């Protein structure tokens, strides 16, 4: 088989009873074995350590194939050399089919003088049907990691990429239970209630938000939705009440930045945020709006002058940004533990939240382009 990963992947077609992820990982793994005698030798040595009866391995002139025909049954991968054969079945998110390994064993017994059946799975509970040895993808990850100092120089980059692939699909090292998470589990569960209390108190009339009478407030818990956030949304008033979600300004906590495309800025931390939200129907106008461009630049400069701890996210102005989420193109974020540092009671936390958010709102309303931007985005003719 040609040692070209893309060519080999091309043979797969979407069809019933196939697992694209399983096939992809199989081809990527086979490509690594074809490219590295070091990894292949280490793998066979590891397998021999698990076998009751070791298979003879000389490490020369081996071949790695995928989807080889075993009388119309197709094991994921076969490693052959002059005196032996290893037949691999790979599982990721699924279990073995009925008598799947028995079919491979029957064929191998008739066609190979010395063979072993090897099962690699996501987790140990998937080890079924009595293979000659079985282990998990996290063991493969560890095996490769141990060999990085010895791998052929031109293969090191690919070995690292394959490890990253396993890790990204939760097939790398198994994360241990975090002792800190155990200790603070109950406190963490109470966080939603504590945030709800803070946001409710923050919407009381006595807080006198600078956005004033032109914007109404809505508390919105989207922590379990795709947006992964919880907070207050300030929305333009129409006919005495806050409009539906378009253009609005969110004040609250973002739990995960994936939907907003804030991942690189947030990392794996909760952030307090101010986010400018725009309805889908405004996106075409937003992309070419000089008003939005002027407002966003002015807003960012004014926030920087506050000498605060906010990080500005202005996606349209950041060079190299692709696939901008135009629902949330402009935002301020700050790690939550930093925002509330040194504040140990609910009253102080509420006062600090209102004070800091009010400072941001003051910057917003002082912009000469803000009122024009709201009017431009709320134009009824645009939304018909």
Secondary structure, DSSP 8 states (H G I E B T S, - for coil): ----HHHHHTT----TT--HHHHHHHHHHHHHHHH-HHHHHHHHHHHHHH-SS------SS-EEEEEEESSS-EEEEEEEETTEEEEEEE-SSS---TTHHHHHHHHHHHH-SSEEEEEEESSGGG--S--SEEEEHHHHHHHHHHHTTTS-TTTHHHHHHHHHHHHHTT-SS-----HHHHHTHHHHHTHHHHHHHHHHHHTSGGG--TTGGGEEEEEEEETTSTT-EEEEEEEEEETTEE-SSSSEEEEEEES--TTTT-HHHH-SS-EEEEEEE--GGGHHHHHH-HHHHHHHHHHHHHHHHTT-S-EEEEGGGSTT--S--TTS-EEEEEEHHHHTTT--SHHHHHHHHHHHHHHHHHHHHH-TTHHHHHHHHH-TTTT-
